[in-house]
Amino acid sequence: MMKKYIYKILFLASTVGTLVSCEVQEFNDLNNAEVDAFEENLTRGDLQDLVGGILYSSRVRLGTYYDDCGVIGREYYRFSGSEPRFTGDLLGREGLTLDNNTFYITGPWGARYRSVKNANLILGFIDGQDLSAQFTGAELSATKGFLKTFIAYELLLNLNLTDDNGIRLDVDDENDLGPFVSKSAALSGIRSILEEGANDLSNGGGEFPFILSTGFNGFNDPGSFLQVNNAISARVAAYQEDYSAVLSFLDDSFLTLDASALNTGIFHNFSLDQTDIVNPLFLAIEGLTAANARIVQPDFITDAEAGDQRLDDNVVELPEPIMQDDLSGNFAVFRYKTNVDDIPIIRNEELILLYAEANINSNPGETVNALNIIRGSAGLDPYTGPTDPASLTDEMLTQRRYSLYAEGHRWIDMRRFDRLDELPIDRPEDDVFSKFPIPLTENQ
């Protein structure tokens, strides 16, 4: 009981300690008796609870992360009566710039590194003791593969924010953190962690020694979760513009070129349980005011192709415009319909679009076939435009814009294709930022 009590304290800290960097830890005394108990006698029940802690901490501050990407990517405005920085700093109003000591970077940054730290602790518990009486070798390998996949994914989210400013890859020892590395080095390092995880998963036998949430249904054993690992690797390889690797990873992922399987994938779950988290991106339409709303950037509506059913899926028209800070819109974001809807981690619709992207220069016919799966699912006619790389890239980015709306991709997509200058400027002195600064708390 004592170990579980301490576990809850340590992992609950992730819900309140996200305003600090990975350099400031709640684990101030890793040699206390209770943590030593994990290091000396990790049980199956302990591992279940500890993995549950990873699934919890990975959802903390997700709302801020998606608002960062969605606002700067001009997908929507975030109106808040108590937080003017959503329409000020994030949009570069009247010369404002992004602050390195403010919630919109310190919050998600610290939360993601908290998940990484939690996963590293569990890996340390596994490697630091003889667990042969509790677990098979395959079970331990499966666990390592799962944890490394989550570490890589969380690091990738932080890199998405800071981009060329880089991230720390080596954070195993909180007393001796590794240096910040460049974006290219970070992507290479993240891909290596994923590949290590894939190797562990491939040796992981038939079952995990823990139960995952329903968001992992269909991918809750080592073999099927290996497909998830490869799917995330495909995303990373696309960021590296390594398209042969994208196709190779997709071959080993859960990609299916089937319009009926667009939402196959893994998801963050939410619930109304008092010990759990509700979906941070849900806002009830009837309660929207300028004090609390996500309002669709108008170009998302006017740029849409006639008959695109994804508008109905993602937005709702308001009885009258909502306005704040010289910004206004007639539509609200309605990507999530309840406060317990799942948020995707990665799903097949993205994989089809990655497949389309990876084939643009090598097999344009396959790109068109993949894009037509997406277009058909949205109620649109097949693509009949030019099939040169520039035209197909335009079409691919358009389909990503509407298929992956408010899922944290638009800003990153426009940045990686050097198109940030194509994002709309809503007020004369607004700016489109390419990256967040490293949080001040990192004390580089």
C-alpha positions in Angstrom: 0.0 0.0 0.0 2.8 2.4 0.8 4.3 2.1 -2.7 1.0 2.8 -4.3 0.4 5.8 -2.1 3.8 7.3 -3.0 3.2 6.5 -6.6 0.0 8.5 -6.6 1.8 11.5 -5.0 4.6 11.3 -7.6 2.4 11.0 -10.6 -0.2 13.4 -9.3 2.6 16.0 -9.2 2.5 15.8 -13.0 -0.9 17.4 -13.0 0.2 20.4 -11.0 3.9 20.7 -11.8 3.7 21.5 -15.5 4.8 25.1 -15.2 8.4 23.9 -14.7 10.9 22.6 -17.1 12.3 19.1 -17.2 15.1 20.5 -15.1 12.9 21.1 -12.1 11.7 17.8 -10.7 9.1 16.8 -8.1 11.3 13.7 -7.5 13.5 15.5 -5.0 14.5 12.5 -3.1 14.9 9.4 -5.3 16.5 7.5 -2.5 13.6 7.6 -0.1 12.4 4.3 1.2 9.2 4.3 -0.8 10.8 4.8 -4.2 13.5 2.3 -3.2 10.7 -0.2 -2.9 10.0 0.2 -6.6 13.7 -0.2 -7.4 14.0 -3.3 -5.3 10.6 -5.1 -5.6 8.6 -4.0 -8.6 5.4 -6.1 -8.8 2.9 -6.6 -11.6 0.4 -4.4 -9.7 3.0 -1.7 -9.4 3.7 -1.8 -13.1 0.0 -1.5 -13.9 -0.3 1.6 -11.8 2.9 3.1 -13.1 1.9 2.7 -16.8 -1.5 4.2 -15.8 0.5 7.2 -14.6 2.1 7.5 -18.0 -1.3 7.5 -19.7 -2.4 10.2 -17.2 0.5 12.5 -17.5 0.6 12.3 -21.3 -2.8 14.0 -21.3 -1.9 16.9 -19.0 -1.8 20.3 -20.8 -2.9 18.8 -24.1 -5.4 21.7 -24.5 -2.6 24.3 -24.3 -0.5 22.3 -26.8 -3.4 22.1 -29.3 -4.3 25.8 -28.8 -0.7 26.8 -29.4 -0.7 24.9 -32.7 -4.2 25.8 -33.7 -3.9 29.5 -33.0 -0.5 30.1 -34.6 -1.5 27.9 -37.5 -4.6 30.1 -38.0 -7.0 27.3 -37.7 -9.0 29.1 -35.0 -8.9 31.9 -32.5 -8.9 31.1 -28.8 -11.0 33.7 -27.0 -10.5 33.9 -23.2 -11.7 36.6 -20.9 -9.0 35.8 -18.4 -6.1 35.2 -20.8 -5.5 37.9 -23.5 -2.2 36.3 -24.6 -4.1 33.9 -26.8 -5.1 36.7 -29.1 -2.1 38.8 -28.3 1.2 37.0 -28.0 0.3 33.9 -30.1 -0.9 36.1 -33.0 1.9 38.7 -32.7 -0.5 41.6 -32.1 1.1 45.0 -32.5 4.7 43.7 -32.2 4.1 41.3 -29.4 6.4 38.3 -29.4 6.3 34.9 -27.7 7.4 34.9 -24.1 9.8 32.3 -22.8 8.3 32.3 -19.3 4.6 32.0 -20.0 2.0 29.2 -19.7 1.7 28.6 -23.4 5.2 27.2 -23.6 6.1 26.3 -20.0 2.9 24.3 -19.5 3.0 21.8 -22.3 6.8 21.7 -22.3 6.9 20.7 -18.7 4.0 18.2 -19.0 5.6 16.4 -21.9 9.0 16.1 -20.1 7.1 14.9 -17.0 5.8 12.0 -19.0 9.3 11.3 -20.3 10.7 11.4 -16.8 8.0 9.1 -15.6 8.8 6.6 -18.4 12.5 6.8 -17.7 11.9 6.1 -14.0 10.0 2.9 -14.9 12.7 1.8 -17.3 15.2 2.3 -14.5 13.1 0.2 -12.1 13.1 -2.5 -14.7 16.8 -2.5 -15.5 17.9 -2.1 -12.0 16.7 -5.4 -10.5 16.1 -9.0 -11.2 12.5 -9.3 -12.1 12.6 -12.9 -13.5 10.3 -14.1 -10.7 7.7 -11.5 -11.6 7.9 -11.1 -15.4 9.0 -13.1 -18.4 11.8 -11.6 -20.6 9.2 -11.0 -23.3 7.0 -9.1 -21.0 9.9 -6.8 -19.9 10.9 -6.3 -23.5 7.3 -5.4 -24.4 7.1 -2.9 -21.6 10.3 -1.2 -22.7 9.0 -1.0 -26.2 5.8 0.6 -25.0 7.6 3.1 -22.8 10.2 4.1 -25.5 7.4 4.7 -28.0 5.8 7.1 -25.6 9.0 8.8 -24.8 9.7 9.4 -28.5 6.1 10.7 -29.0 6.3 13.1 -26.1 9.7 14.5 -27.2 8.3 15.0 -30.7 5.4 17.1 -29.4 7.9 19.4 -27.6 10.0 19.6 -30.8 6.9 20.6 -32.7 6.7 23.7 -30.5 10.4 24.8 -30.4 11.4 23.5 -33.9 14.9 25.0 -34.8 15.5 25.9 -31.1 15.7 22.2 -30.4 15.0 20.0 -27.4 16.9 18.0 -24.8 17.0 14.3 -25.8 19.0 13.0 -22.9 17.1 13.6 -19.7 17.6 10.3 -17.9 19.5 11.9 -15.1 17.8 15.0 -13.7 21.1 16.0 -12.1 23.0 15.9 -15.3 20.8 16.7 -18.2 22.1 16.4 -21.7 22.5 19.4 -23.9 19.9 20.9 -26.3 20.3 19.4 -29.7 19.3 20.8 -33.1 16.1 20.0 -34.8 17.7 17.6 -37.2 19.6 15.8 -34.4 16.4 15.7 -32.3 14.4 14.1 -35.2 17.2 11.6 -35.7 17.3 10.8 -32.0 13.5 10.5 -31.7 13.6 8.1 -34.7 16.3 6.1 -33.0 14.3 5.8 -29.8 11.3 4.6 -31.8 13.4 2.0 -33.6 14.8 0.8 -30.2 11.2 0.5 -29.0 10.2 -1.3 -32.2 13.0 -3.9 -31.6 11.8 -4.3 -28.0 8.2 -4.8 -29.1 9.2 -7.3 -31.8 10.6 -9.4 -28.9 7.7 -8.7 -26.7 5.7 -11.9 -27.0 1.9 -12.0 -27.2 0.7 -9.7 -24.4 1.7 -6.7 -22.3 2.0 -7.3 -18.6 -0.5 -4.5 -18.0 -3.9 -3.4 -19.3 -4.2 -0.3 -21.5 -7.2 2.0 -21.8 -9.9 1.6 -24.4 -8.2 4.3 -26.5 -5.7 1.5 -27.4 -8.4 -1.0 -28.5 -7.0 -3.1 -31.4 -3.5 -2.1 -30.5 -3.2 -3.3 -26.9 -0.6 -6.1 -27.4 3.1 -5.9 -28.4 2.5 -7.0 -32.0 -0.3 -4.6 -32.8 1.4 -1.7 -30.8 4.4 -2.3 -33.0 2.2 -1.0 -35.9 1.6 2.1 -33.9 5.3 2.6 -33.3 5.9 2.3 -37.0 3.1 4.8 -37.7 4.7 7.4 -35.5 8.0 6.7 -37.1 6.5 7.4 -40.5 5.4 10.8 -39.2 8.9 11.5 -38.0 10.4 10.4 -41.3 8.1 12.7 -43.2 9.4 15.6 -41.0 12.8 14.5 -42.1 11.7 14.4 -45.8 12.9 10.8 -45.9 10.1 9.5 -48.0 11.5 6.1 -48.8 11.6 5.5 -45.0 8.0 6.9 -44.7 6.8 4.2 -47.1 8.8 1.5 -45.4 7.4 2.4 -41.9 3.9 2.7 -43.4 4.2 -0.9 -44.8 4.7 -2.1 -41.2 2.1 0.2 -39.7 -1.7 -0.1 -39.5 -2.1 1.9 -42.7 -5.1 0.7 -44.7 -6.2 2.5 -47.9 -9.8 2.2 -46.9 -12.2 5.1 -46.4 -14.2 3.1 -43.8 -11.1 2.9 -41.5 -10.1 6.6 -41.3 -10.5 6.6 -37.5 -8.6 3.4 -36.8 -5.7 4.2 -34.5 -4.9 5.1 -30.8 -6.5 7.8 -28.8 -6.3 9.7 -25.5 -9.4 8.8 -23.4 -11.3 11.1 -21.0 -14.0 10.6 -18.4 -16.0 12.3 -15.8 -14.4 10.3 -13.0 -13.2 12.7 -10.3 -9.7 11.3 -10.5 -9.6 11.6 -14.3 -9.4 14.4 -16.9 -12.1 15.6 -19.3 -11.4 16.5 -22.9 -9.8 20.0 -22.7 -10.8 20.9 -26.3 -14.6 20.6 -25.8 -16.7 23.7 -25.3 -20.4 23.5 -25.3 -21.8 25.6 -28.2 -24.7 27.0 -26.2 -22.3 28.4 -23.6 -19.9 30.2 -25.9 -19.1 33.8 -25.3 -16.2 36.1 -26.0 -14.9 35.1 -22.6 -14.5 31.4 -23.5 -14.6 30.2 -27.1 -12.7 28.6 -30.0 -13.8 30.5 -33.1 -12.9 29.2 -36.6 -10.6 31.4 -38.6 -12.9 32.6 -41.4 -10.7 31.4 -44.3 -11.2 27.8 -43.2 -14.8 28.2 -44.2 -14.4 30.3 -47.3 -11.5 28.3 -48.7 -13.4 25.0 -48.4 -14.5 23.2 -51.5 -18.3 23.1 -52.0 -19.9 20.1 -50.5 -17.0 19.2 -48.2 -18.6 17.3 -45.4 -15.7 17.8 -43.1 -17.1 21.3 -42.3 -20.1 19.7 -40.8 -17.9 17.4 -38.8 -15.6 20.1 -37.4 -17.5 23.4 -37.1 -20.9 24.8 -36.3 -22.4 28.1 -37.4 -23.3 30.5 -34.6 -26.5 32.5 -34.4 -24.4 35.7 -34.4 -20.6 36.4 -34.6 -18.5 36.2 -31.5 -15.8 39.0 -31.3 -12.8 39.8 -29.2 -9.7 41.9 -29.7 -10.6 43.0 -33.3 -11.1 39.3 -34.3 -14.5 37.7 -35.1 -16.1 34.7 -36.6 -19.4 33.1 -37.4 -18.4 29.5 -36.7 -17.2 27.7 -33.6 -14.8 24.8 -33.5 -16.9 21.6 -32.8 -14.3 18.9 -33.5 -15.3 17.2 -30.2 -18.9 16.9 -29.4 -18.7 16.0 -25.7 -16.3 16.5 -22.9 -15.4 12.8 -22.9 -14.7 12.4 -26.7 -11.3 10.9 -27.5 -8.4 12.9 -28.9 -6.3 11.1 -31.5 -2.7 10.3 -30.9 -2.3 8.9 -34.5 -5.0 7.5 -36.8 -5.3 6.0 -40.3 -6.5 9.2 -42.0 -3.2 10.8 -41.3 -1.4 7.7 -42.5 -3.2 7.8 -45.8 -2.2 11.4 -46.2 1.4 10.5 -45.3 1.3 7.8 -48.0 0.0 10.4 -50.5 2.8 12.8 -49.5 5.6 10.1 -49.7 4.5 9.2 -53.2 4.4 12.7 -54.7 7.8 12.6 -56.4 8.1 8.8 -57.0 4.6 7.6 -57.8 2.1 10.4 -58.5 -0.6 7.9 -59.5 -0.6 6.4 -56.0 -0.7 9.9 -54.5 -3.9 10.7 -56.5 -5.4 7.3 -55.5 -4.7 8.1 -51.8 -6.0 11.6 -52.0 -9.2 10.4 -53.7 -9.9 8.1 -50.8 -9.8 11.1 -48.5 -11.8 13.3 -51.0 -14.4 10.6 -51.4 -14.9 10.2 -47.7 -15.5 13.9 -47.5 -18.2 13.8 -50.2 -15.9 15.4 -52.9 -15.4 14.3 -56.5 -12.1 12.7 -57.5 -9.1 15.0 -58.0 -8.7 16.0 -61.7 -5.9 18.6 -61.4 -2.3 18.5 -62.6 -0.1 15.7 -61.3 3.2 17.6 -61.1 4.8 17.7 -57.6 3.9 21.3 -56.9 0.2 20.8 -57.7 0.0 17.5 -55.8 1.7 19.1 -52.8 -0.9 21.8 -52.8 -3.7 19.3 -52.9 -2.1 17.1 -50.2 -1.8 20.1 -47.9 -5.4 21.1 -48.5 -6.6 17.6 -47.7 -4.5 17.6 -44.5 -5.9 21.0 -43.6 -9.5 19.7 -43.6 -9.0 16.1 -42.6 -6.7 16.9 -39.6 -8.4 20.1 -38.5 -7.6 21.1 -34.9 -5.4 18.0 -34.4 -2.2 20.0 -34.2 -0.9 19.6 -37.8 -1.6 22.7 -39.8 1.1 25.0 -38.3 3.7 22.2 -38.5 2.7 21.4 -42.1 3.0 24.9 -43.3 6.3 25.4 -41.5 7.9 22.2 -43.0 6.9 23.2 -46.5 8.1 26.8 -46.0 4.6 28.2 -46.4 4.0 30.1 -43.2 3.8 33.3 -45.2 0.6 31.8 -46.8 -1.2 31.8 -43.4 -3.7 34.6 -43.1 -2.9 37.8 -41.1 -6.1 39.0 -39.5 -4.9 42.4 -38.2 -2.4 44.6 -39.9 0.5 44.2 -37.5 0.0 40.5 -36.6 2.8 38.0 -37.1 3.1 34.3 -37.8 5.7 32.7 -35.6 7.7 29.7 -36.7 8.7 28.4 -33.2 8.5 28.9 -29.5 11.4 30.0 -27.4 13.0 27.5 -25.0 11.4 28.1 -21.6 13.3 30.4 -19.3 13.3 27.7 -16.6 15.7 25.6 -18.6 18.6 27.9 -17.6 20.7 26.9 -20.6 
